[in-house]
Amino acid sequence: MARLLNRRGLLGTGVLAGAGAAWTSLSSSWSARFLRDRLAEWGRDVPPAAHTPAPATWDDNAITLAWLGHATVLVNFYGLRLITDPTLFARIGVDMGPGSFGPLRLVQCALIPDELPAIDLVLVSHAHFDHLDTPSLGAIRGNPAAVMAWATSDLLPSGTYSSVHELRWNESTRLVTPHGEALVRSIEVKHWRRASDVTSTGATPVSSWSAKGGSC
């Protein structure tokens, strides 16, 4: 009887696996297309960025910035160091512990986490995986402040940030960092979203930022 049950269990598993493979191959749903794209990436190399910035050489008496890839920009504003929407690893998506399950980059980030300076301020525009990547946010050095779009701070890894601020459109916050003050304002933008991206207040949690340094 036990052998029969084991054979039935194996047969059932095979049927489910076959049905899952057929669904993945034939379905036009978002989830099936997502899985097909991930399978197509299997074994693909991610080439290095064409240029590697050297932030350790940047002058603290000037404004210097480097595009690291996608929406990630590293800025030195007269010594105050900020980064936008950090995505630092080869893959973005759901944090699975040892790695992320999601899209593979086309080109590596221009700097790995260990090559970043200590950061004073992190700006996160919205909660799509290619902008709010939790492994990257957890790897930021320097115990920075974080400014987030409204209703997204619950996704931020705990223990990494000195303070966390959520802003609705047209709201602002003044921050004091180890390398100076910053005034950050949330600006309304139009961006693709799902219905689930709208909060109970009706606000769309996608922001652009205006940041001022010095005495503000």
N, CA, C and O of each residue as an XYZ file, in Angstrom:
864
protein
N       0.827     -1.208      0.000
C       0.000      0.000      0.000
C       0.868      1.268      0.000
O       0.610      2.217     -0.741
N       1.920      1.255      0.868
C       2.792      2.420      0.924
C       3.472      2.650     -0.417
O       3.642      3.789     -0.853
N       3.867      1.528     -1.084
C       4.512      1.669     -2.381
C       3.548      2.246     -3.403
O       3.930      3.062     -4.241
N       2.286      1.813     -3.326
C       1.267      2.308     -4.250
C       1.030      3.798     -4.041
O       0.910      4.557     -5.003
N       0.964      4.217     -2.760
C       0.766      5.632     -2.464
C       1.948      6.466     -2.950
O       1.775      7.566     -3.474
N       3.153      5.921     -2.768
C       4.318      6.645     -3.245
C       4.304      6.805     -4.755
O       4.664      7.854     -5.290
N       3.870      5.722     -5.447
C       3.798      5.801     -6.904
C       2.735      6.803     -7.336
O       2.928      7.552     -8.294
N       1.592      6.812     -6.608
C       0.547      7.776     -6.923
C       1.013      9.208     -6.670
O       0.721     10.121     -7.442
N       1.759      9.380     -5.549
C       2.271     10.702     -5.254
C       3.240     11.178     -6.313
O       3.215     12.343     -6.710
N       4.106     10.266     -6.778
C       5.064     10.615     -7.820
C       4.340     10.956     -9.118
O       4.707     11.902     -9.815
N       3.305     10.174     -9.436
C       2.530     10.433    -10.652
C       1.832     11.793    -10.562
O       1.827     12.569    -11.517
N       1.232     12.067     -9.367
C       0.556     13.355     -9.188
C       1.516     14.520     -9.310
O       1.193     15.544     -9.913
N       2.713     14.357     -8.725
C       3.722     15.410     -8.834
C       4.115     15.643    -10.284
O       4.295     16.781    -10.716
N       4.247     14.542    -11.036
C       4.599     14.659    -12.447
C       3.524     15.359    -13.251
O       3.825     16.176    -14.120
N       2.255     15.040    -12.961
C       1.152     15.692    -13.656
C       1.136     17.185    -13.356
O       0.975     18.001    -14.263
N       1.307     17.549    -12.066
C       1.329     18.960    -11.693
C       2.503     19.684    -12.335
O       2.363     20.814    -12.804
N       3.667     19.026    -12.355
C       4.830     19.651    -12.975
C       4.607     19.865    -14.465
O       4.974     20.903    -15.015
N       3.995     18.864    -15.118
C       3.704     19.004    -16.544
C       2.709     20.107    -16.814
O       2.856     20.867    -17.772
N       1.683     20.197    -15.961
C       0.705     21.264    -16.122
C       1.343     22.626    -15.895
O       1.049     23.585    -16.609
N       2.235     22.707    -14.878
C       2.924     23.965    -14.623
C       3.814     24.369    -15.781
O       3.870     25.545    -16.143
N       4.509     23.408    -16.363
C       5.376     23.709    -17.511
C       4.551     24.178    -18.704
O       4.936     25.113    -19.407
N       3.399     23.515    -18.928
C       2.532     23.919    -20.038
C       1.992     25.325    -19.815
O       1.947     26.135    -20.741
N       1.579     25.612    -18.578
C       1.065     26.958    -18.266
C       2.140     28.017    -18.475
O       1.876     29.080    -19.038
N       3.372     27.713    -18.010
C       4.469     28.661    -18.171
C       4.767     28.919    -19.643
O       5.083     30.044    -20.030
N       4.664     27.868    -20.466
C       5.005     27.990    -21.880
C       3.919     28.673    -22.695
O       4.223     29.374    -23.660
N       2.642     28.478    -22.318
C       1.547     28.890    -23.189
C       0.749     30.085    -22.684
O       0.165     30.816    -23.484
N       0.714     30.297    -21.376
C      -0.137     31.353    -20.835
C       0.373     32.737    -21.233
O       1.580     32.958    -21.338
N      -0.552     33.658    -21.449
C      -0.197     35.046    -21.747
C      -0.268     35.932    -20.503
O      -0.132     37.151    -20.604
N      -0.481     35.328    -19.335
C      -0.578     36.105    -18.100
C       0.770     36.721    -17.753
O       1.819     36.258    -18.199
N       0.714     37.797    -16.932
C       1.958     38.455    -16.531
C       2.893     37.493    -15.820
O       4.094     37.489    -16.087
N       2.357     36.670    -14.911
C       3.207     35.782    -14.122
C       3.886     34.734    -14.997
O       5.048     34.398    -14.769
N       3.166     34.211    -16.005
C       3.778     33.229    -16.899
C       4.853     33.882    -17.767
O       5.917     33.301    -17.979
N       4.579     35.078    -18.264
C       5.587     35.787    -19.055
C       6.814     36.124    -18.202
O       7.947     36.075    -18.682
N       6.575     36.465    -16.934
C       7.677     36.752    -16.008
C       8.566     35.523    -15.849
O       9.791     35.635    -15.895
N       7.958     34.347    -15.662
C       8.737     33.126    -15.497
C       9.479     32.763    -16.782
O      10.623     32.312    -16.723
N       8.845     32.952    -17.943
C       9.523     32.670    -19.210
C      10.756     33.564    -19.373
O      11.814     33.110    -19.809
N      10.602     34.826    -19.020
C      11.737     35.746    -19.124
C      12.875     35.319    -18.203
O      14.041     35.399    -18.588
N      12.545     34.860    -16.974
C      13.597     34.442    -16.054
C      14.300     33.183    -16.564
O      15.518     33.059    -16.438
N      13.542     32.256    -17.137
C      14.149     31.048    -17.689
C      15.052     31.380    -18.876
O      16.096     30.756    -19.062
N      14.643     32.365    -19.679
C      15.440     32.753    -20.840
C      16.764     33.381    -20.429
O      17.714     33.388    -21.212
N      16.838     33.910    -19.206
C      18.071     34.540    -18.727
C      19.089     33.536    -18.197
O      20.232     33.894    -17.913
N      18.673     32.292    -18.065
C      19.515     31.293    -17.420
C      20.879     31.193    -18.133
O      20.942     30.951    -19.338
N      21.953     31.380    -17.374
C      23.295     31.251    -17.928
C      23.811     32.479    -18.648
O      24.943     32.468    -19.131
N      23.014     33.548    -18.738
C      23.478     34.737    -19.455
C      24.460     35.529    -18.597
O      24.214     35.756    -17.412
N      25.559     35.943    -19.192
C      26.538     36.775    -18.503
C      26.066     38.223    -18.464
O      25.394     38.695    -19.381
N      26.428     38.921    -17.390
C      26.128     40.347    -17.270
C      27.438     41.104    -17.424
O      28.281     41.042    -16.530
N      27.636     41.812    -18.522
C      28.922     42.484    -18.741
C      29.135     43.636    -17.776
O      28.166     44.200    -17.267
N      30.376     43.994    -17.515
C      30.657     45.123    -16.616
C      30.276     46.448    -17.260
O      30.156     46.551    -18.481
N      30.089     47.458    -16.419
C      29.815     48.807    -16.917
C      31.038     49.324    -17.674
O      32.173     48.928    -17.409
N      30.772     50.210    -18.614
C      31.856     50.730    -19.446
C      32.814     51.627    -18.664
O      33.977     51.772    -19.038
N      32.325     52.223    -17.586
C      33.154     53.154    -16.813
C      32.960     52.883    -15.328
O      31.837     52.636    -14.887
N      34.029     52.926    -14.560
C      33.968     52.747    -13.109
C      34.333     54.057    -12.428
O      35.491     54.471    -12.484
N      33.373     54.723    -11.786
C      33.684     55.978    -11.088
C      34.628     55.729     -9.909
O      34.746     54.608     -9.415
N      35.283     56.782     -9.480
C      36.195     56.707     -8.329
C      35.775     57.761     -7.315
O      36.430     58.798     -7.214
N      34.697     57.530     -6.556
C      34.193     58.568     -5.646
C      35.177     58.980     -4.563
O      35.058     60.073     -4.011
N      36.144     58.128     -4.249
C      37.144     58.500     -3.237
C      38.006     59.666     -3.694
O      38.637     60.332     -2.873
N      38.038     59.916     -4.988
C      38.854     61.010     -5.525
C      38.054     62.295     -5.717
O      38.624     63.315     -6.105
N      36.768     62.270     -5.460
C      35.935     63.441     -5.713
C      36.215     64.539     -4.694
O      36.483     64.272     -3.523
N      36.148     65.758     -5.162
C      36.414     66.937     -4.335
C      35.167     67.288     -3.518
O      34.082     67.452     -4.075
N      35.327     67.401     -2.194
C      34.205     67.765     -1.324
C      33.843     69.246     -1.416
O      32.896     69.689     -0.764
N      34.566     70.003     -2.199
C      34.254     71.411     -2.414
C      33.648     71.644     -3.799
O      33.769     72.728     -4.370
N      33.003     70.620     -4.321
C      32.387     70.705     -5.650
C      31.176     69.781     -5.684
O      30.929     69.022     -4.747
N      30.430     69.858     -6.773
C      29.310     68.944     -7.022
C      29.767     67.935     -8.069
O      30.134     68.306     -9.184
N      29.742     66.658     -7.700
C      30.144     65.589     -8.611
C      29.086     64.503     -8.564
O      28.567     64.174     -7.497
N      28.770     63.950     -9.722
C      27.798     62.860     -9.741
C      28.204     61.832    -10.782
O      28.932     62.125    -11.730
N      27.707     60.611    -10.574
C      27.966     59.525    -11.509
C      26.709     58.677    -11.648
O      26.088     58.288    -10.659
N      26.352     58.403    -12.887
C      25.241     57.484    -13.158
C      25.774     56.067    -13.038
O      26.694     55.686    -13.761
N      25.202     55.281    -12.127
C      25.658     53.915    -11.885
C      24.852     52.880    -12.651
O      25.235     51.712    -12.710
N      23.730     53.305    -13.244
C      22.881     52.387    -13.992
C      21.422     52.559    -13.621
O      21.093     52.787    -12.457
N      20.540     52.449    -14.617
C      19.095     52.593    -14.468
C      18.770     53.909    -13.761
O      19.054     54.976    -14.305
N      18.181     53.859    -12.560
C      17.828     55.099    -11.857
C      18.776     55.412    -10.705
O      18.476     56.265     -9.870
N      19.910     54.732    -10.653
C      20.850     54.890     -9.552
C      21.902     55.933     -9.905
O      22.690     55.750    -10.833
N      21.904     57.026     -9.151
C      22.869     58.100     -9.339
C      23.530     58.383     -7.991
O      22.849     58.568     -6.983
N      24.847     58.415     -7.985
C      25.625     58.759     -6.794
C      26.047     60.213     -6.913
O      26.597     60.622     -7.936
N      25.787     61.003     -5.860
C      26.061     62.431     -5.882
C      26.909     62.809     -4.671
O      26.632     62.390     -3.547
N      27.934     63.601     -4.917
C      28.665     64.267     -3.846
C      28.352     65.755     -3.978
O      28.817     66.417     -4.906
N      27.562     66.274     -3.041
C      27.157     67.679     -3.066
C      27.920     68.409     -1.971
O      27.459     68.499     -0.833
N      29.079     68.925     -2.321
C      29.934     69.621     -1.363
C      30.159     68.782     -0.104
O      30.075     69.293      1.013
N      30.442     67.504     -0.292
C      30.749     66.614      0.821
C      29.576     65.783      1.299
O      29.778     64.749      1.937
N      28.347     66.207      1.007
C      27.166     65.426      1.374
C      26.934     64.391      0.280
O      26.792     64.741     -0.892
N      26.896     63.133      0.657
C      26.820     62.042     -0.306
C      25.425     61.428     -0.302
O      24.934     60.968      0.728
N      24.804     61.431     -1.468
C      23.467     60.844     -1.581
C      23.424     59.909     -2.773
O      24.229     60.008     -3.699
N      22.456     58.989     -2.725
C      22.261     58.038     -3.817
C      20.771     57.887     -4.064
O      19.972     57.910     -3.128
N      20.400     57.732     -5.333
C      18.993     57.594     -5.694
C      18.697     56.159     -6.113
O      19.492     55.529     -6.810
N      17.551     55.655     -5.685
C      17.023     54.346     -6.100
C      18.126     53.303     -6.314
O      18.299     52.815     -7.430
N      18.869     52.958     -5.264
C      20.018     52.072     -5.473
C      19.620     50.650     -5.881
O      18.876     49.974     -5.170
N      20.116     50.217     -7.012
C      20.037     48.811     -7.443
C      21.468     48.404     -7.787
O      21.983     48.760     -8.847
N      22.098     47.666     -6.899
C      23.545     47.481     -6.934
C      23.975     46.085     -7.364
O      25.152     45.866     -7.649
N      23.044     45.139     -7.415
C      23.412     43.753     -7.670
C      22.998     43.322     -9.078
O      22.358     44.076     -9.810
N      23.374     42.104     -9.436
C      23.140     41.623    -10.800
C      21.670     41.366    -11.092
O      21.248     41.391    -12.248
N      20.897     41.121    -10.053
C      19.484     40.792    -10.239
C      18.649     41.603     -9.255
O      19.078     41.853     -8.128
N      17.453     42.014     -9.682
C      16.514     42.694     -8.799
C      15.276     41.829     -8.635
O      15.056     40.904     -9.417
N      14.460     42.124     -7.615
C      13.218     41.377     -7.455
C      12.955     41.029     -6.011
O      13.350     41.754     -5.099
N      12.284     39.911     -5.812
C      11.912     39.463     -4.475
C      13.150     38.956     -3.753
O      13.893     38.132     -4.286
N      13.369     39.447     -2.545
C      14.517     39.024     -1.743
C      14.277     37.610     -1.231
O      13.373     37.379     -0.428
N      15.098     36.655     -1.704
C      14.943     35.247     -1.319
C      15.992     34.811     -0.299
O      16.195     33.613     -0.105
N      16.666     35.770      0.361
C      17.705     35.420      1.328
C      19.062     35.389      0.665
O      19.778     36.391      0.697
N      19.451     34.251      0.051
C      20.764     34.208     -0.599
C      20.830     35.012     -1.894
O      21.924     35.257     -2.403
N      19.707     35.422     -2.430
C      19.683     36.192     -3.677
C      18.296     36.721     -3.952
O      17.391     36.598     -3.128
N      18.140     37.318     -5.130
C      16.861     37.891     -5.523
C      16.267     37.085     -6.669
O      16.992     36.592     -7.533
N      14.941     36.953     -6.673
C      14.241     36.300     -7.774
C      13.550     37.386     -8.588
O      12.522     37.928     -8.183
N      14.129     37.688     -9.732
C      13.598     38.749    -10.565
C      14.491     38.961    -11.766
O      15.369     38.141    -12.037
N      14.283     40.055    -12.497
C      15.031     40.290    -13.738
C      16.533     40.409    -13.527
O      17.001     40.942    -12.521
N      17.274     39.897    -14.507
C      18.723     40.015    -14.542
C      19.098     41.300    -15.276
O      18.502     41.637    -16.299
N      20.082     42.007    -14.750
C      20.527     43.247    -15.383
C      21.103     42.968    -16.769
O      21.560     41.859    -17.048
N      21.080     43.973    -17.630
C      21.754     43.901    -18.917
C      23.234     44.262    -18.786
O      24.078     43.730    -19.507
N      23.539     45.179    -17.850
C      24.906     45.615    -17.579
C      25.057     45.726    -16.064
O      24.124     46.155    -15.385
N      26.190     45.356    -15.536
C      26.424     45.451    -14.098
C      26.373     46.895    -13.621
O      26.645     47.826    -14.379
N      26.017     47.066    -12.344
C      26.112     48.384    -11.730
C      27.568     48.848    -11.773
O      28.489     48.049    -11.605
N      27.761     50.134    -11.998
C      29.120     50.654    -12.154
C      29.945     50.554    -10.877
O      31.175     50.559    -10.941
N      29.290     50.463     -9.707
C      29.986     50.280     -8.434
C      29.283     49.202     -7.633
O      28.053     49.166     -7.585
N      30.043     48.329     -7.008
C      29.465     47.366     -6.082
C      29.345     48.038     -4.712
O      29.968     49.076     -4.486
N      28.553     47.466     -3.789
C      28.354     48.138     -2.494
C      29.638     48.509     -1.768
O      29.717     49.590     -1.184
N      30.650     47.640     -1.789
C      31.903     47.927     -1.071
C      32.679     49.080     -1.689
O      33.573     49.636     -1.050
N      32.350     49.446     -2.923
C      33.053     50.548     -3.580
C      32.364     51.890     -3.355
O      32.897     52.932     -3.738
N      31.196     51.874     -2.744
C      30.492     53.119     -2.450
C      31.090     53.789     -1.220
O      31.574     53.102     -0.320
N      31.066     55.105     -1.164
C      31.447     55.792      0.071
C      30.329     55.656      1.101
O      29.239     55.181      0.782
N      30.599     56.068      2.325
C      29.539     56.151      3.324
C      28.503     57.171      2.826
O      28.848     58.288      2.438
N      27.258     56.771      2.844
C      26.180     57.581      2.272
C      25.464     58.345      3.381
O      25.215     57.805      4.459
N      25.135     59.613      3.104
C      24.396     60.439      4.053
C      22.890     60.383      3.832
O      22.116     60.495      4.783
N      22.470     60.208      2.574
C      21.046     60.320      2.242
C      20.709     59.387      1.086
O      21.407     59.359      0.072
N      19.638     58.627      1.249
C      19.122     57.746      0.198
C      17.734     58.237     -0.196
O      16.880     58.456      0.663
N      17.513     58.409     -1.500
C      16.211     58.828     -2.028
C      15.612     57.668     -2.809
O      16.252     57.118     -3.705
N      14.368     57.294     -2.463
C      13.678     56.185     -3.135
C      12.373     56.710     -3.707
O      11.509     57.177     -2.965
N      12.228     56.635     -5.015
C      11.118     57.302     -5.690
C       9.803     56.544     -5.612
O       8.742     57.161     -5.517
N       9.854     55.198     -5.649
C       8.618     54.416     -5.593
C       8.957     52.952     -5.367
O      10.129     52.583     -5.292
N       7.924     52.117     -5.258
C       8.103     50.756     -4.768
C       8.146     49.700     -5.865
O       7.879     48.531     -5.586
N       8.470     50.064     -7.098
C       8.731     49.043     -8.101
C      10.109     48.446     -7.865
O      11.021     49.140     -7.414
N      10.266     47.147     -8.171
C      11.489     46.433     -7.807
C      12.745     47.046     -8.402
O      13.817     46.935     -7.808
N      12.641     47.691     -9.562
C      13.831     48.262    -10.178
C      14.204     49.616     -9.578
O      15.149     50.262    -10.031
N      13.462     50.041     -8.561
C      13.772     51.288     -7.853
C      13.885     51.075     -6.344
O      14.658     51.766     -5.680
N      13.134     50.139     -5.803
C      13.202     49.812     -4.385
C      13.664     48.354     -4.282
O      12.853     47.433     -4.190
N      14.969     48.175     -4.302
C      15.580     46.849     -4.255
C      16.090     46.608     -2.841
O      17.090     47.198     -2.432
N      15.414     45.749     -2.099
C      15.716     45.623     -0.677
C      17.136     45.122     -0.385
O      17.748     45.619      0.560
N      17.700     44.158     -1.147
C      19.104     43.794     -0.858
C      20.061     44.970     -1.035
O      20.993     45.136     -0.248
N      19.836     45.785     -2.062
C      20.695     46.950     -2.277
C      20.528     47.970     -1.154
O      21.511     48.526     -0.664
N      19.286     48.213     -0.750
C      19.039     49.169      0.329
C      19.644     48.688      1.642
O      20.055     49.497      2.473
N      19.699     47.385      1.825
C      20.310     46.840      3.024
C      21.823     46.850      3.000
O      22.460     46.663      4.036
N      22.418     47.069      1.813
C      23.876     47.040      1.681
C      24.500     48.431      1.705
O      25.720     48.557      1.601
N      23.685     49.480      1.840
C      24.210     50.849      1.841
C      25.035     51.096      3.105
O      24.615     50.731      4.204
N      26.191     51.706      2.951
C      27.070     51.989      4.072
C      26.813     53.384      4.616
O      26.371     54.270      3.885
N      27.092     53.580      5.917
C      27.105     54.917      6.482
C      25.933     55.284      7.369
O      25.892     56.406      7.875
N      24.967     54.380      7.584
C      23.812     54.691      8.431
C      23.113     55.983      7.984
O      22.955     56.908      8.780
N      22.694     56.045      6.711
C      22.146     57.293      6.170
C      20.703     57.529      6.597
O      20.060     56.657      7.182
N      20.208     58.727      6.292
C      18.776     59.001      6.336
C      18.161     58.523      5.025
O      18.837     58.465      3.998
N      16.888     58.185      5.065
C      16.176     57.760      3.862
C      14.940     58.623      3.687
O      14.203     58.875      4.641
N      14.720     59.072      2.465
C      13.484     59.762      2.109
C      12.780     58.916      1.060
O      13.341     58.605      0.010
N      11.538     58.550      1.367
C      10.793     57.594      0.552
C       9.517     58.230      0.025
O       9.000     59.190      0.597
N       9.023     57.679     -1.071
C       7.683     58.032     -1.508
C       6.677     57.596     -0.451
O       6.934     56.672      0.321
N       5.530     58.268     -0.422
C       4.503     58.002      0.581
C       4.079     56.534      0.547
O       3.888     55.962     -0.526
N       3.932     55.926      1.732
C       3.413     54.560      1.918
C       4.344     53.491      1.358
O       3.877     52.459      0.878
N       5.666     53.726      1.413
C       6.621     52.720      0.941
C       7.676     52.356      1.976
O       8.430     51.409      1.755
N       7.759     53.066      3.092
C       8.870     52.863      4.027
C       8.799     51.517      4.736
O       9.804     51.071      5.291
N       7.643     50.856      4.735
C       7.552     49.540      5.365
C       8.392     48.501      4.619
O       8.678     47.435      5.164
N       8.785     48.798      3.389
C       9.604     47.878      2.604
C      11.097     48.085      2.821
O      11.908     47.308      2.317
N      11.468     49.115      3.559
C      12.874     49.424      3.781
C      13.466     48.466      4.815
O      12.854     48.260      5.863
N      14.633     47.872      4.558
C      15.260     46.996      5.556
C      15.499     47.747      6.866
O      15.930     48.900      6.856
N      15.227     47.111      7.957
C      15.378     47.753      9.265
C      16.834     47.709      9.714
O      17.597     46.829      9.317
N      17.203     48.684     10.554
C      18.512     48.677     11.178
C      19.617     49.320     10.385
O      20.741     49.420     10.877
N      19.338     49.769      9.154
C      20.383     50.330      8.296
C      20.374     51.851      8.291
O      21.376     52.467      7.929
N      19.261     52.475      8.685
C      19.047     53.897      8.453
C      18.887     54.669      9.757
O      18.259     54.196     10.704
N      19.470     55.871      9.787
C      19.388     56.715     10.976
C      18.004     57.322     11.134
O      17.551     57.544     12.257
N      17.332     57.591     10.033
C      15.972     58.115     10.067
C      15.297     57.812      8.735
O      15.959     57.640      7.711
N      13.959     57.749      8.765
C      13.189     57.439      7.560
C      12.036     58.424      7.466
O      11.305     58.638      8.433
N      11.883     59.018      6.295
C      10.849     60.034      6.085
C      10.047     59.679      4.833
O      10.620     59.436      3.771
N       8.724     59.651      4.962
C       7.836     59.476      3.813
C       7.255     60.833      3.429
O       6.841     61.607      4.292
N       7.229     61.110      2.142
C       6.688     62.386      1.685
C       5.602     62.157      0.646
O       5.763     61.370     -0.287
N       4.478     62.871      0.834
C       3.489     62.984     -0.237
C       3.973     64.046     -1.222
O       4.930     64.773     -0.955
N       3.292     64.121     -2.363
C       3.631     65.152     -3.336
C       3.582     66.540     -2.694
O       2.665     66.858     -1.936
N       4.577     67.349     -3.011
C       4.685     68.746     -2.579
C       5.026     68.904     -1.099
O       5.063     70.026     -0.595
N       5.270     67.814     -0.406
C       5.772     67.913      0.962
C       7.300     67.956      0.941
O       7.930     67.526     -0.026
N       7.884     68.478      2.017
C       9.338     68.558      2.108
C       9.782     68.218      3.525
O       8.992     68.254      4.468
N      11.048     67.892      3.650
C      11.632     67.619      4.956
C      13.063     68.133      4.977
O      13.768     68.084      3.969
N      13.482     68.626      6.132
C      14.839     69.131      6.312
C      15.620     68.110      7.131
O      15.165     67.668      8.186
N      16.792     67.740      6.642
C      17.605     66.717      7.279
C      18.955     67.289      7.679
O      19.523     68.126      6.977
N      19.456     66.830      8.809
C      20.804     67.168      9.245
C      21.632     65.890      9.183
O      21.336     64.914      9.872
N      22.671     65.903      8.351
C      23.530     64.737      8.170
C      24.927     65.053      8.693
O      25.227     66.215      8.969
N      25.783     64.052      8.834
C      27.150     64.320      9.287
C      27.939     65.250      8.367
O      28.957     65.810      8.775
N      27.471     65.418      7.123
C      28.208     66.255      6.171
C      27.384     67.437      5.678
O      27.621     67.952      4.586
N      26.423     67.861      6.478
C      25.666     69.044      6.108
C      24.164     68.809      6.097
O      23.692     67.685      6.266
N      23.426     69.890      5.893
C      21.971     69.831      5.863
C      21.479     69.612      4.439
O      22.165     69.916      3.463
N      20.270     69.076      4.355
C      19.626     68.887      3.059
C      18.137     69.140      3.206
O      17.518     68.710      4.180
N      17.573     69.829      2.251
C      16.142     70.038      2.167
C      15.631     69.262      0.963
O      16.033     69.536     -0.168
N      14.753     68.300      1.196
C      14.256     67.430      0.136
C      12.762     67.662     -0.040
O      12.001     67.664      0.928
N      12.355     67.857     -1.287
C      10.952     68.097     -1.615
C      10.475     67.039     -2.606
O      11.182     66.696     -3.554
N       9.269     66.528     -2.375
C       8.662     65.547     -3.269
C       7.891     66.267     -4.372
O       7.108     67.178     -4.101
N       8.118     65.854     -5.608
C       7.504     66.487     -6.772
C       6.621     65.471     -7.485
O       7.009     64.316     -7.662
N       5.441     65.905     -7.892
C       4.490     65.021     -8.576
C       5.033     64.603     -9.942
O       5.560     65.422    -10.694
N       4.896     63.317    -10.245
C       5.285     62.796    -11.554
C       4.203     61.851    -12.059
O       3.388     61.352    -11.283
N       4.205     61.615    -13.349
C       3.326     60.623    -13.954
C       4.169     59.404    -14.300
O       5.202     59.513    -14.961
N       3.711     58.242    -13.843
C       4.480     57.026    -14.031
C       3.517     55.853    -14.092
O       2.468     55.862    -13.447
N       3.885     54.835    -14.880
C       3.053     53.632    -14.963
C       2.838     53.046    -13.575
O       3.758     53.013    -12.757
N       1.616     52.582    -13.314
C       1.313     51.947    -12.034
C       0.151     50.995    -12.202
O      -0.604     51.070    -13.171
N       0.020     50.085    -11.228
C      -1.146     49.220    -11.115
C      -2.138     49.863    -10.163
O      -1.802     50.798     -9.436
N      -3.355     49.359    -10.172
C      -4.360     49.879     -9.242
C      -3.936     49.669     -7.798
O      -4.282     50.468     -6.928
N      -3.179     48.587     -7.532
C      -2.746     48.295     -6.162
C      -1.699     49.285     -5.664
O      -1.406     49.319     -4.469
N      -1.130     50.094     -6.566
C      -0.139     51.081     -6.152
C      -0.774     52.312     -5.526
O      -0.062     53.167     -4.998
N      -2.099     52.423     -5.574
C      -2.786     53.582     -5.019
C      -3.125     53.301     -3.564
O      -3.721     52.269     -3.255
N      -2.753     54.204     -2.671
C      -2.985     54.013     -1.252
C      -4.425     54.347     -0.902
O      -5.188     54.831     -1.738
N      -4.779     54.082      0.333
C      -6.141     54.364      0.785
C      -6.459     55.850      0.774
O      -7.627     56.239      0.765
N      -5.420     56.685      0.774
C      -5.644     58.129      0.725
C      -5.813     58.633     -0.695
O      -6.119     59.806     -0.911
N      -5.615     57.745     -1.669
C      -5.742     58.146     -3.056
C      -4.462     58.677     -3.659
O      -4.420     58.966     -4.855
N      -3.402     58.815     -2.851
C      -2.133     59.330     -3.359
C      -1.404     58.252     -4.141
O      -1.432     57.084     -3.753
N      -0.764     58.615     -5.216
C       0.033     57.687     -5.996
C       1.471     57.720     -5.492
O       2.124     58.758     -5.598
N       1.988     56.609     -4.943
C       3.301     56.644     -4.301
C       4.454     56.582     -5.302
O       5.251     55.644     -5.281
N       4.537     57.580     -6.173
C       5.661     57.729     -7.093
C       6.101     59.182     -7.029
O       5.303     60.083     -7.285
N       7.358     59.418     -6.691
C       7.827     60.784     -6.505
C       9.118     61.034     -7.265
O       9.934     60.133     -7.458
N       9.280     62.274     -7.689
C      10.580     62.796     -8.086
C      11.046     63.703     -6.949
O      10.260     64.051     -6.069
N      12.331     64.087     -6.967
C      12.863     64.813     -5.821
C      13.589     66.083     -6.220
O      14.262     66.139     -7.249
N      13.439     67.092     -5.393
C      14.273     68.286     -5.457
C      15.045     68.344     -4.154
O      14.458     68.282     -3.074
N      16.357     68.461     -4.253
C      17.192     68.465     -3.045
C      18.109     69.678     -3.062
O      18.736     69.988     -4.075
N      18.176     70.357     -1.925
C      19.064     71.495     -1.737
C      19.975     71.202     -0.554
O      19.557     70.599      0.434
N      21.219     71.636     -0.667
C      22.167     71.422      0.406
C      22.591     72.715      1.068
O      22.055     73.783      0.773
N      23.556     72.612      1.965
C      24.048     73.798      2.666
C      23.083     74.245      3.733
O      22.508     73.415      4.436
N      22.892     75.554      3.868
C      21.993     76.093      4.890
C      20.533     76.021      4.502
O      19.657     76.343      5.304
N      20.252     75.582      3.222
C      18.895     75.397      2.715
C      18.124     76.713      2.757
O      16.957     76.757      2.369
